[in-house]
Amino acid sequence: MLSRVADALYWMSRYVERAENVARFISVNLNLLLDAPGTTEEQWMPLVVTTGDRDPFQERYREANRQNVLHFLTFDEENPNSILSCLTSARSNARSVREIISAEMWEHINRTYLMVKEGLHNPELEQLADFHDQIRRSGQHFIGVTDATMTHNEGWHFCRLARLIERADKTSRILDVKYFMLLPSPVDVGTTLDDAQWSALLRSASGFQMYRQRHGRITPSNVVEFLVLDRQFPRAILYCLTKANESLHAVTGAALGGFTNQAEKKLGQLQAELAFVRAHEIIDRGLHEFIDNLQTRMNDVGEAIYETFLAIQPIGQVQFQSMRRLNRFQNMGAGYDALSGSESQ
């Protein structure tokens, strides 16, 4: 497969997954305000921090209120991680490989893009949870369309690899940022407000019901176990990395358990380390420190994927655009210190 094609498929899938996750964050936060009406404005900045865009937001907006944050994350075309920008990039990549993807995949991306683009002229939509729920469902439908209509060859595995890497990153951000910035004060631990915050965290990952089935009562240790180390929940970090590793080896044809390139080596090492750690060890070490290191390691995996598969092409405009997208991905994937507001090195 040409590196140009692999690059377009990879970023098409990542941008669709990113748009879905941003829509999910917003929708859950809007619903949380209904469940916990006493907490309003302070709940909006964490959404910006979750996407890793606090600095550009603060440069252009005076206040992290409902209207500013929702516009920035939904329709702001100058924000490369807004829903509209992600779908614009996904559509552009999909158009460049229309001969590779199925007609249904292209139609679905184009239809979703046009729906959001139309919403740009109706600012009231960005305030509605139903609008963001529709975007979230559209992202989930795209996964189904991809699996049902695209041949499960190298191209499909690149799509799945990208989606799972992006999803693992977003799950880690949900856990990290919400844990530090939305957790109530010590006097609220164990109260209804505390439960509402942890429930919102689980709902951000679409895992509330599955968590209840597995663990019942909500506790920080069990939430870490479920969102980081669960081997069956499809948004748990370990699950995502395990399946991503399978697709990576399917692309190269190498046997699982070994490696033939740096991408396989780094992803395999990270997966193996997660497979042998326990939730109490993560908490004892420091949840934020663990997640910060994890995000840095996943960023290294993304860079190795780029260098192994996507950078092998003649110097030219295509490569320049690919490197720009990589830089955007690296900024997005950098470990973010939710307490100090600084990026980890």
N, C-alpha and C positions, 0 to 999 in steps of 0.2 A: 504494500500500500504506500502511495506517495505520502511524504511527510506533510505536504500541503493539505491533503484530504484528512489525514489523521488529526492535524491541528484544528481544522474546521469542525470535525465531529466532536473532538474533545471539548472545545470551547462552547459549541452549541449546547451540549449537554450540561456543562457546568453553569452556563448562564440561565438556562431554564430552571435548574435546581435552585440557583441562587434567588431568582425572582420568586419562586414558590416559597422559599424559606422567609424572605422578607415579608411577603404577604401574610404568612402564618404568624410571624412576630407581631405584626400590626393588629391582626384580627384578634389574637389572644389578649393583647393589651387593651383593646377597646372593650372586650367582654369583661376583663378584670375590673375595669372602672365601674362596671355595673354591679359586680359582686362586692367590691370594696370601695364604696363611694367616698370614703374619707381620704383616699390617696389619689391625687389627681396629677398635678403638674410634675411632681418629682418622678413620675413613672415614664416620662417621655424621653429624657436623655439616655437611659439605658438602651433604648431601641437603636439610637444612633451609635452608641458604643458597641453594641452587638455586631453591627456591620463593619466596625473598624473605621468609621468616618467622622469621628468627633471633631478633629481639627478642621477639615474643610467645612463642616457644618457651622462651627463657631466663627469661622472667618466671614461667613455670608449671612448668618442669621443672629439676631440679637438675643433671642430667647428660645429655649427649648420647650415651647408650648405645643399644644395639640396641633394647631393649624400648621405651624412651621415644620414640625417633625414629619407629619403625614405628607405634606407636599414634598419635602426633601426626599423621603424614602419611596414615594409613589411616582411622582410625575416630573421631578427635577431632572431635566436633560443634562445639566452640568454635573450631576452626581453620577459617576460611572456605575454605582451599585444600586441606583434606584430601580424600581420594578420596570419602568419604561425603558431605561437605558439597557438593562439586562436583556429584555425582550428584543430591543432593537439590535443588539449585538448577536443574540441567538439567531434572529431572523437573517441577518447578514451572513452569518456562517452557514446557516442552512441553505440559503440561496446558492452559495458557492459550491455546494455538493449535492444539488438536487438530483443529479444522476446516480448518487450513491444511496441516499435515504429514500424511503417510500413516499409516494404522493400523499398518503394520509399524514405522515409526519410533517411535511411541508405545509399542508393545508391547516393543520392544527396550530403550528407555531404562528403562521400568518394570521389566522383568525384571532388568536389570543392577542397578538400584537395590535391588530386593528381595534380590538375591543378596548384595550388600555389606551391606545392613542386617541380614540374617540372620547374617553373619559377625561383627557387633558382639557377638553373644552367644557367640562361639567365639573367644576371644583367641588361640588357637594358630594360627589361620589367618593372622594378620597377620605371622607369622614365616616363612611358607612362600612361596618364590618362585613355586610353581605357582599360588597364589591370585592373586598380582599379575600373573602371565602371563595368567591368565584375564580379568582386568579389562582388560589391554592389548589382548588379542584382541577383547574386546567393543567397545572403542572403535574398532578398525579395522573390525569388522563393521558398526558403525553408519554409518560412512562409505559402505560398500558398499550398505547398505540405503537410505540417503538418495539416493545417486546412481541407484539402480535403481528406486525407487518414488515419488520426488517429482518433479513436473513441474519442468523446468529453467527456471523463471521467476525473477522478482525474489526470491521467497522463498528459492529454492535458492541463488541467488547471494549472498544475505546469509549463509546458512549456510556457504558455501564461503569467503567473505571472512573471516568470523570465525575459522573453523578455521585458515586459513593465517596470519592475523595472530598468533594464539595459538601456532601451531607455530614461526613464525620467532622469536618471543620466547623460547620454550623452547630452541630450538637455540642461540641466542646465550648463554643462561644455562649450558647444558651446557658449551659451549666455554670460557666465561669462568671459571666457578667451578671446574670440574675442572682447568683449566689451571693456575690459581694454587694451589689447595688440595690437589690430589692428585698433582701432578707430583713425582717423586722429587727428592732432593737432587742437586747436580751430580755426585757420585760415582756415582750410579745411572743417569745418562743413557746410553742405549744398551744397558742390561742387560735381562735378562728382566723385571725388575720395571717398568722403564720401558715396555717393550712392552705389559705387562699393563695399565698405567694408560691408555695411549693407546688400546688395544683396548677397554677399558671405556668410554672416552669415545665411541668410534664406535658401540659397541653401544647406548649410551644413546640414540642417535639412529637406531637400527636401520639403521646404515650400514656395518657392518664388512665384509660380503661385497662390497657394491657398491664400497666404497673399494678393497678388494684387487683387484677386477677393473680398476679405473681406474688405480690408482697402484702397486699391489704393496707395496713396502716402506713401513712407517709412518715418516713424518717430520713434525715440527710444521708445516712449510710446506705440505706436501701435505694435511694434515688441515684447515688453514685454507682452502686452496683448495677442498677438497671440501665442507666444511660451511657455508662462507660464500658462495662464488662459483660453485659448480657450477650449471649451467643445466638439468640433467636430473634430478638426484637430488631426489626430492619433499620431502625435509626440509632441503635446503640453503636458506639464508636468501634468496639471490637468486631461487631458483625460487619460493619461497613468495610473495615480494613481487611477482614478475612475474604469477603467477596471481591473486593478490589484486587487483592493479591491473586485470586483465582483468574480473574479476567486478564491481569497483566501476564501471567504465565501462559494463558491461552493464546495471547498475541504472539509471544516469542516461541511457543512450543516447548518450553522448558518444563521439567517435572517439578511439581510442588515440593517444597522443602529444600530446594537449592536455588542458585541464582546464576545468571549469565551476564548480568549488567548491573549497574549501580542502582537503577530504579527497583529492580527485583530485590537486591540486597537490602536497601534501606527500608522498603515497605515490609519485607519479610522479618527483618529485625524488630521493627516497631510492633508488628502484629504479635510476634512471639513474646515480647516483653509484656504486652498487655494481657496475653493469655495466662501469664503466671503471676500476676499481681492480684491483690485482694483489696476490697473497698476500704477496710480499716487501715491498710498500709498507705493508701492514697490520702486518707484523711489525716493520719498521723504525720505524714510527710508534709502535708499542706495542700489542700485541694487546688488553690490558685497556682502554687508553684508547679504542681503536677501538670495542670492544664496548660500553663504557659510553656513548659518544656514540650508537651505533646504537640501544641500548635507549631512550635518551631520545627519539630521533627517532621510533621506533616508538610510543612512548607519545603523542607529539604527533599521530601519525596516528590513533590510537585516539580521542583527544579530538576531533579534527576529524570523524571518522565520527559520533561521538555528536552533536556540535553540528549537523552537516549533516542527519542523517537521523532521529535518535532523540529529540531534544529538542523537536521540533515537535509539541506536544500540550498540551491544557489543563492548568493547574496542578491537581494532585490527587494522590491516593495512588499512581497508576501512575507518575507522573513522579518522585515522591519515591523510590519503590523503584528506579527506573531510575538516579537519581543516586547512590543508595547503591551500586548495583552498579558504576557508573562509578568511584566513589572506590575501591572494592575493586580494580578493574582497574588504576587508576593506581598504587596502592600495589604491586600485583603487578608492574607493568611498569616501575617506577622502576629506573634503573641502580643496581646494587649494587656497592659496592667490596669485593671479596672479601678484600682485604688489610687494610684498616682497619676493615671492618665497618660503614661508614657509607654512607648513601644519597647518591647524587649529586644535585646540585641542578639 
